[in-house]
Amino acid sequence: ILERDVRDPIARAAQLQDRGAGGLIVVTDKEPDDHQTDYVRPTAESQDLTIPVFEITGAAFETLLGRLGVEYRDLASAPPALPLDVQVRQSIARSPVTTTLTANILGLLPGSDHRLENEVLIVGAHYDHIGESPDGLFFPGANQNASGVAALLEMAGVWQSVGYHPARSVLFAAWGAEELGGAGMAHYLVAPAIPLTRTVGVIALDSIAAGGGPKLMFYGTREHEQSLIQRVEAAAARLDRRAWRRGSTGEGWHTSLNQTGIPTVKFIWDDAEGDFYLPTDTADRIDPDYLATSGEILTLAATWLAGW
């Protein structure tokens, strides 16, 4: 199947697969170096998808039409499904299957109040990205998610510099292998450093320093997440920073904890998804003001949540 303007190629491919399609080619306006690579890797959303999904440029699409003797303007009067009597061969370089070792990096700050020290607040961010493709194309992952790790480390440093001792225990977590189906969090769920029954809340940081929108977004929905949400809203108001709650849990490693009943909230900058898994997610596109806003809201909200 060859289509243009596909909003969610994975979801569309799943629909087409159910109807007998053998593959999906998506025509996109992106530059060739910006084509998504995520579609060819196993993910939670694509684990049942067995057909390939490729992106091609508009120029490649027009070349194909030219080989078929079809004018682009002719497609306006074509039926919704137009059979093309042509075979197309496309290839993609794939890395050899290898085994590697990764780790979750955890740091526990014990609580100072004997009544609350057994309660744990997790503040976490994943530190891995997709790295380098087989053809040498590099994906820096500056915003997604070096920015989250930076805010995590900076908050820990601020607490240490001012001698802050939270009443509750706080677990600083840098997760590994998030891009491999959330393997780092899956391991933690099986062998948690702190019993999950003692975890009272989770703050997840992902892509908090760049985006097309003007404000920080935070995700949280359930009734028992109200204490987290209220602290984040209060922190943004106290600091006079723009933040907005989204009525869902969002996507990411924190959803595994949320599904066990642990309250979670996720920070992400508005419209940050535009550079997800692209070579253009570079350090020069990080906005210091965005990162400062995210870090300040995080630090104040976490201080309140851990303090009483």
N, C-alpha and C positions, 0 to 999 in steps of 0.2 A: 504494500500500500504506500502510495506517495501522496503526502498532504502538506499543505502550508498552514501557518498560523496555528500550531498546536500548542495549547496552553500548558498541558501536562502530558508530555510524551509517554511517560510510564503508564499512566492511567489509560491513555488512549490506546497504547499497545496492548494492554490487558483486555480492553474491549474487543479489539480486532482479533486477538488471539482466540478469544472465545468463539469468534465467528469464522475461524479457519484460516486467518491470515498467516503467512510465513515470515513476515518481517514488516517493519515500518521505517520509511525514509521521510524525514521531516525537513522541509525547506525553511531555512532561517535567514534572517538578515544579518546575522552575526559575521564578524570576520572569522576566517578559518581557524586562527589560533585561539579563538574564544569559544569554540564548539565544546559543548558539555562532554565530559568523559564519564560522568557518574552513571550514565545509562548502561554502560557495559560492565559495571561492577555489581556483585550481589549486594542487595540492600534489603532492609525489612520490607520495603514497599514492592520490591521486584523479585522476591524470592520465588514466587510462583510463575514468573514470566520467563518463558523459554524461547521467545522469538527475539531476533536482534533489533536494535533501534539505532539508527544512524542520523546524523545531521549533515546536510549539504548546504552549500551557499546558493544564493539566488542565481549567480552566474552559472553554476553547475546545472541548475534546474533548466535554465534557458538553453544551455548547450544540449541537454538531453532532448528538450522539445525540438530543437533544430535538427537533431539527428532523426527525429520521428517525422519531420516535415509539418510540425504543428506550430502555429503562431500562438503566442501567449494570449492575445485578445480573443482567440477562438474558444478559450476555456470558459469565457463568460456565458456562452450559449450551450456549453456541453452539459450532458446529464450529470446528476450528482456523483455517480460512479462511472468513470470512463475507462474501459479496458484498454490497456496499451500493449500492443503485440510486440514486446521487446524484452530482452533479458539484460540485466545490469549486474556487473560484478564489482563489488566494493570490498576492500580489505582494511584491516586495522591491526597495527602491531600490538602484540600482547606480551606482557612480561611472563617469564617462566614461573611456574609454581615453586615457591620457596618457603622455607620455614624461618621465622625470626622470633626474637625475644623482645617483649615490651613490658611495661610495668605501669601500675598505678602509683603515683607519688603522693603519699599522705603525710600530713603533719597535724598532730593533735595538740590543741591548747586546752589544758584541763580547766574546768570551771573552778571558781574560787568560793562559791557558796555551797556548803555541804548539803543543802536542801535541793539544789538544782544541778550539781556537778555531774550527776548521772544522765542528765538530759543533753542531747547532742544536736547542734545545728551544723549542717553540712553546707559549706560554701565551695563550689566546684566549677571547674572548666576543663574541657578536654584540650590536650596539648598537641595532638597529632593532626596531620593533614595528609593529603594524598601524595605529596612529594613530587617525584619526577616521572613522567610518562616514558614508555619504552623508546620513543623517538627523541628523547632528550628535552621535551618541553617541561619547564619547571613551574610548579604551583606554590607560591610563597605562603599563602594562608595567613597574611598579616592581620586581617580583621577576623577571619574565620579559621583559627581562633586564638592567635597570639594575643589579641586584645583582651580576651577574657582572662587568660593566664596572667597578663600584665596587671590587670586590676586586682586579681586575687593576691599576687605577691605584694603589690603596693599597699593594700589594706593590711596585710599581715605586718608589713614594715612600719606602717603608721601606728598600729596598736603597740608594737614593741617600743617604738621611739617615745611614746607618751606614757608607757608603763601601764597600759590598760589591761585589766584582768577581768574577763567576762564572768558573770555568775554561772552561766551554763558552759559546758565544754563546746568547743568549736573544732570541727574537723575540716582542715584545708585540703582539698582534693584536686589533684591534676590527673585526669583520667587518660589512660593510653588506649589505643586501638578503638576509638570511637568511630572512626571511618570504616572499620571492618565490622559493620553490623552491631556496634555497641559492645564489642567483646570485653573491654575493660570494665564496664558497669556490670555486664553479665557475670564476670568473675567475682566482682564485689558482692553481688547478691547471693552468690553461693558461699563465699567466705568473707563476710564483712569484718572489718577491723573492730567495729563497735556493733553490738547487736542491733538489728534494725528496730526492735521494739523500743530502743532508747533514743532513736532519731526522731526529733520533734519537728523538724523543718528542713527544707532544702532550698538554697538559692543557686540557680544555674546561670552561668555567664557564657554568652555565645555571640560574637560579632557585635560588640558594643562600641566601636570607635569609628564606624563609617556607615554610610547609607544615604539614600536619596531623600529621606524625610527629615523633619525638624525636631524630632523628640525621641526619647527612649521609650521603648515598649516593654511592658512586663506582662507575662501570661499567668493567669490563675483563675480558677473557676469555682471550686467546690466551697461549701459552707465552712468546712474545717480549715480552709486556706485563708479565711478572712483576717486572721491575726497577721499573717505575712503581708497580705495585700495592703492592709491598713497602715502598717509600718512603712512600706515602700511609698505609699501615697503621702503619708505625713512627712517623710524625709524629703521628698521632692518639693512639697509645699514649703517646708521650713527653709530649704536652700534656694527657693524660688527658681527651680529647674523644671523644664517641661518633660512630663512623663505621662504615659497613657496606658491604661489596662486593657488587655485583649481578653475576650471571654472564651479562652480555651487554654489547654495546657501547653500548646505549641508542640514542636518536635524536638527530640534530642534525648540524651542519656537520662535526664531527670524523669522522663515518663515512666521508666521502669520502677522507680521509687514511688511515683505518684500512684501507680496501679496497685501497689501494696497498701495504699491508704495513708502514706506519709505526705503531709502538705508540702507542696512545691511552688516555687515561683521562678520564672525564667526571664532574664534580661536579654534584650536584643534591640539594636538600633532600628528605627523605623526604615523600612525598605532596604534593609541590608542584604537581602537575598540576591540582589542584582549581580553581585560579584562572587557568589558562592561557586567554588570549584572552578575558578577561572584564573589564568595566568596574570590577570590584571589586579588581583588582590595583593597589592604590594604596599610596602611600608610608607611610600610617599603619598598614598591615598588615605592614610589614617588622619583623622581630624583631631588635633589635640583637645579642642574644646568639647567634642563629643565624648572622647575618652575621659576627660576630667569630669564631665557631668555624670557619666555612668559610674565612675569610681566614687564620686562624692555621695551620690544617692546610695550606692552599695554600702559604703562604710558607715554612714549614719544609720541606715535601716538595720544592718547587721549588728551594730553596736547596741541598738535598742532591743533587738530580738534576743541577743545573747545576754543582755544586762538584767532582764527581769522576766 
